[in-house]
């Protein structure tokens, strides 16, 4: 009799649990998602809920919330389009690999390529990445691409300085430009009277004092910071007005229109600070490029 009561109570508890499971499955697994989906379709919310997609001729070309590259098959910038900022997300603007490079201000020393390994490019520091991008963009848009602490050939201007005494005392015995290797030329020939040598793969410079050299580049480079650094997410769809302005002449020339016409479009898609004080002014690259194709179609010659 006691066993029967125990089994009956167990079945009752199991039945109650199953009923609760069914109720919560219907409420939270079906009704709630359907309610939220319905609310998301309300005019004014639908576009955002659907991913803020941008369509051209009925075809989705991207989202205004996720950046993308405007390059050819070889990765070269398409001159008829405004270019986005660099991306460290996967191969570039990969939403499934949203991330930053995790390199910070102290990342100034490269790992030089191994000359015995074909195609080895080594590992660039954040400083060298910034220097190289700035030099490339400067050449692309016809401005001075130099930056403080960068060499003329686009790597970090960093020396390893060795001293005769313990620590960093005594006479300087050796100076190495640790981010430059043959056949480059040292960015400065001497440092405090000592000839500067080129770096070599595999050499240990840990005992030398790491000395970044500012050089004579302008304090405010012509190439804006967002043109040479990736965002924290790697998916930033916007650029600064300064970077957009840098590109206006090239885009206008390629499309056969005036700079003022292109500048007017840039101004149209420029957004100010959120609430008037949060963030910085910016321009959505995809929206701007779509507008360019609509108003000033590019014809390949």
C-alpha positions as CSV (number, residue, x, y, z in Angstrom):
1,X,0.0,0.0,0.0
2,X,2.8,2.3,0.9
3,X,4.6,1.4,-2.3
4,X,1.4,2.3,-4.3
5,X,1.1,5.7,-2.7
6,X,4.8,6.4,-3.4
7,X,4.4,5.5,-7.0
8,X,1.2,7.5,-7.3
9,X,2.9,10.6,-5.8
10,X,5.8,10.1,-8.1
11,X,3.5,9.9,-11.2
12,X,1.7,13.0,-10.0
13,X,4.9,15.0,-9.6
14,X,6.1,13.8,-13.0
15,X,2.8,14.8,-14.6
16,X,3.0,18.2,-13.0
17,X,6.5,18.6,-14.2
18,X,5.6,17.6,-17.7
19,X,2.6,20.1,-17.7
20,X,4.9,22.9,-16.5
21,X,7.5,21.9,-19.2
22,X,4.8,22.0,-21.8
23,X,3.4,25.4,-20.6
24,X,6.8,27.1,-20.5
25,X,7.8,25.6,-23.8
26,X,4.6,27.1,-25.5
27,X,4.9,30.4,-23.7
28,X,8.7,31.0,-23.8
29,X,9.6,28.8,-26.8
30,X,6.7,29.7,-29.1
31,X,4.5,32.6,-28.0
32,X,7.2,34.9,-26.7
33,X,9.4,34.6,-29.8
34,X,6.4,35.2,-32.1
35,X,5.4,38.2,-30.1
36,X,8.8,39.8,-30.3
37,X,9.0,38.9,-34.0
38,X,5.6,40.6,-34.5
39,X,6.7,43.7,-32.6
40,X,9.9,43.8,-34.7
41,X,7.9,44.1,-37.8
42,X,6.3,47.4,-36.7
43,X,7.1,50.2,-39.1
44,X,10.2,52.0,-37.9
45,X,11.6,48.8,-36.3
46,X,11.4,46.3,-39.2
47,X,14.5,47.5,-41.0
48,X,16.6,47.3,-37.9
49,X,15.2,43.9,-36.9
50,X,16.0,42.6,-40.4
51,X,19.7,43.7,-40.0
52,X,19.6,47.2,-41.5
53,X,20.1,45.7,-44.9
54,X,20.8,47.9,-47.9
55,X,19.3,46.8,-51.3
56,X,20.1,47.9,-54.8
57,X,17.7,46.8,-57.5
58,X,16.1,44.4,-55.0
59,X,19.4,42.8,-54.3
60,X,21.0,43.0,-50.8
61,X,24.5,44.5,-51.1
62,X,25.3,44.7,-47.4
63,X,24.2,46.1,-44.1
64,X,24.8,49.6,-42.9
65,X,25.9,48.2,-39.6
66,X,28.7,46.0,-40.9
67,X,31.6,47.3,-42.9
68,X,33.0,45.7,-46.1
69,X,35.9,46.0,-48.4
70,X,35.8,47.8,-51.8
71,X,38.8,46.1,-53.5
72,X,39.5,44.0,-56.6
73,X,40.4,40.3,-56.6
74,X,44.0,41.1,-55.7
75,X,43.0,43.3,-52.7
76,X,43.8,46.6,-54.4
77,X,41.5,49.5,-53.7
78,X,38.9,50.2,-56.3
79,X,39.5,54.0,-57.1
80,X,35.8,54.6,-57.9
81,X,34.8,53.8,-54.4
82,X,35.5,55.3,-50.9
83,X,37.6,52.8,-48.9
84,X,36.7,51.5,-45.5
85,X,39.1,51.5,-42.5
86,X,41.2,48.4,-42.0
87,X,39.7,45.3,-40.4
88,X,41.2,42.6,-38.2
89,X,38.1,40.4,-38.3
90,X,39.1,37.2,-40.0
91,X,40.2,37.9,-43.6
92,X,38.5,41.3,-43.2
93,X,35.0,42.3,-42.1
94,X,34.0,38.7,-41.2
95,X,31.0,38.9,-38.9
96,X,31.7,35.4,-37.6
97,X,35.2,36.4,-36.5
98,X,34.6,39.9,-35.0
99,X,37.7,40.9,-33.1
100,X,40.6,43.3,-32.8
101,X,44.2,42.5,-33.4
102,X,44.9,42.7,-29.6
103,X,48.1,44.6,-30.4
104,X,48.6,47.7,-28.3
105,X,50.9,50.8,-28.1
106,X,53.8,48.7,-26.9
107,X,53.8,46.5,-30.0
108,X,56.7,48.2,-31.8
109,X,59.2,45.3,-32.5
110,X,58.7,43.1,-35.6
111,X,59.7,39.5,-36.0
112,X,61.8,39.6,-39.2
113,X,61.1,37.2,-42.0
114,X,63.3,34.1,-42.2
115,X,65.3,34.4,-45.5
116,X,65.6,30.6,-45.7
117,X,61.8,30.2,-45.9
118,X,60.3,31.1,-49.2
119,X,57.4,33.6,-48.9
120,X,57.9,34.2,-45.1
121,X,56.8,37.7,-44.2
122,X,57.6,37.6,-40.5
123,X,55.3,39.1,-38.0
124,X,54.6,42.8,-38.0
125,X,54.1,44.9,-34.9
126,X,51.2,47.3,-34.7
127,X,53.6,50.2,-35.3
128,X,54.9,48.7,-38.5
129,X,51.3,47.9,-39.7
130,X,50.4,51.5,-39.1
131,X,53.5,52.8,-40.8
132,X,53.0,50.6,-43.9
133,X,49.3,51.5,-44.3
134,X,50.0,55.2,-43.9
135,X,52.7,55.1,-46.6
136,X,50.4,53.1,-49.0
137,X,47.5,55.4,-48.5
138,X,49.7,58.5,-48.9
139,X,50.9,57.3,-52.3
140,X,47.4,56.3,-53.3
141,X,45.9,59.7,-52.6
142,X,48.9,61.9,-53.3
143,X,49.6,63.1,-49.8
144,X,52.5,62.8,-47.3
145,X,52.1,59.4,-45.8
146,X,54.9,59.9,-43.2
147,X,54.1,59.5,-39.5
148,X,56.1,59.9,-36.3
149,X,58.2,56.8,-35.4
150,X,58.0,55.5,-38.9
151,X,60.9,54.9,-41.4
152,X,60.7,56.2,-45.0
153,X,60.2,52.6,-46.2
154,X,57.2,52.1,-43.9
155,X,58.2,50.2,-40.8
156,X,58.6,51.1,-37.2
157,X,61.7,53.4,-36.6
158,X,63.0,51.4,-33.6
159,X,66.6,50.9,-32.5
160,X,68.2,48.4,-30.2
161,X,71.0,50.2,-28.4
162,X,73.7,48.2,-26.6
163,X,76.0,49.6,-23.9
164,X,79.4,48.6,-22.6
165,X,78.5,48.8,-19.0
166,X,75.9,46.9,-17.0
167,X,72.3,47.8,-17.7
168,X,72.2,50.8,-20.0
169,X,75.3,52.5,-18.8
170,X,78.7,53.2,-20.3
171,X,79.6,53.8,-23.9
172,X,77.3,52.7,-26.7
173,X,78.9,49.7,-28.5
174,X,76.3,48.8,-31.1
175,X,73.1,50.1,-32.6
176,X,70.6,48.0,-34.7
177,X,67.6,49.1,-36.6
178,X,65.6,46.0,-35.5
179,X,62.7,46.3,-37.8
180,X,64.8,46.6,-41.0
181,X,66.7,43.9,-42.7
182,X,68.7,43.6,-45.9
183,X,68.4,44.9,-48.6
184,X,66.9,47.9,-46.9
185,X,69.1,50.9,-45.8
186,X,69.0,51.9,-42.1
187,X,66.7,54.8,-41.7
188,X,69.5,56.7,-39.9
189,X,73.1,56.1,-40.6
190,X,74.4,56.8,-37.1
191,X,73.1,57.1,-33.5
192,X,75.1,59.2,-31.1
193,X,78.2,58.6,-33.2
194,X,77.7,54.8,-33.7
195,X,77.0,53.3,-37.1
196,X,73.5,51.8,-37.3
197,X,73.3,48.2,-38.5
198,X,70.4,46.3,-40.1
199,X,68.5,43.7,-38.1
200,X,68.9,40.0,-38.9
201,X,66.5,37.1,-38.5
202,X,67.1,35.0,-35.4
203,X,69.3,37.5,-33.6
204,X,68.5,38.3,-29.9
205,X,68.2,42.0,-29.2
206,X,66.8,41.6,-25.7
207,X,69.9,43.0,-24.0
208,X,69.7,46.2,-26.0
209,X,67.7,49.2,-25.0
210,X,64.7,49.6,-27.3
211,X,64.6,53.2,-28.6
212,X,61.8,54.5,-30.8
213,X,62.9,57.4,-33.0
214,X,60.3,60.0,-33.7
215,X,61.9,61.4,-36.9
216,X,60.8,64.6,-38.6
217,X,57.3,63.6,-39.6
218,X,54.5,66.2,-38.9
219,X,52.8,66.0,-35.5
220,X,49.5,65.8,-37.3
221,X,49.9,63.3,-40.2
222,X,48.0,63.9,-43.5
223,X,46.6,60.3,-43.3
224,X,44.0,60.1,-40.5
225,X,44.3,57.6,-37.7
226,X,41.2,55.6,-38.7
227,X,42.7,55.0,-42.1
228,X,45.6,53.0,-40.6
229,X,44.0,51.3,-37.6
230,X,41.3,48.7,-37.3
231,X,38.3,49.2,-35.0
232,X,37.8,47.0,-31.8
233,X,35.1,44.9,-33.6
234,X,36.8,44.8,-37.0
235,X,33.4,45.5,-38.5
236,X,33.2,49.3,-38.3
237,X,31.1,50.5,-41.3
238,X,32.1,54.1,-41.0
239,X,35.1,56.4,-41.5
240,X,35.9,59.8,-40.2
241,X,35.1,62.9,-42.3
242,X,38.8,63.5,-42.6
243,X,39.4,60.2,-44.2
244,X,36.5,60.7,-46.5
245,X,37.8,64.1,-47.6
246,X,41.2,62.6,-48.3
247,X,39.5,60.3,-50.9
248,X,37.2,62.8,-52.5
249,X,39.5,64.0,-55.3
250,X,40.5,60.4,-56.4
251,X,36.8,59.2,-56.4
252,X,35.7,62.3,-58.3
253,X,38.5,62.0,-60.9
254,X,37.8,58.3,-61.5
255,X,34.0,58.9,-61.9
256,X,34.5,62.0,-64.1
257,X,32.7,64.4,-61.8
258,X,33.7,67.4,-59.8
259,X,35.1,67.2,-56.3
260,X,32.3,69.5,-55.1
261,X,29.7,67.0,-56.3
262,X,31.4,64.2,-54.4
263,X,31.9,66.4,-51.3
264,X,28.1,67.2,-51.3
265,X,27.3,63.4,-51.1
266,X,29.8,63.0,-48.3
267,X,28.2,65.8,-46.4
268,X,24.8,64.2,-47.0
269,X,25.8,60.9,-45.4
270,X,27.9,62.5,-42.6
271,X,26.5,61.9,-39.1
272,X,27.3,64.0,-36.1
273,X,28.0,62.9,-32.5
274,X,25.3,60.8,-30.9
275,X,23.1,63.1,-28.7
276,X,25.5,65.8,-29.6
277,X,28.4,64.7,-27.4
278,X,28.9,60.9,-27.7
279,X,31.5,59.5,-30.2
280,X,32.8,61.3,-33.2
281,X,31.4,62.5,-36.6
282,X,31.5,59.7,-39.2
283,X,30.4,58.7,-42.7
284,X,28.8,55.4,-43.6
285,X,31.0,54.0,-46.4
286,X,28.4,51.6,-48.0
287,X,25.6,54.1,-48.0
288,X,28.0,56.7,-49.6
289,X,29.2,54.3,-52.3
290,X,25.7,53.1,-53.1
291,X,24.7,56.8,-53.5
292,X,27.7,57.4,-55.8
293,X,26.7,54.5,-58.1
294,X,23.1,55.9,-58.2
295,X,24.0,59.6,-58.8
296,X,27.3,59.3,-60.7
297,X,27.6,55.8,-62.3
298,X,31.1,54.6,-63.0
299,X,31.9,53.6,-66.6
300,X,35.0,51.5,-67.0
301,X,37.2,52.9,-69.8
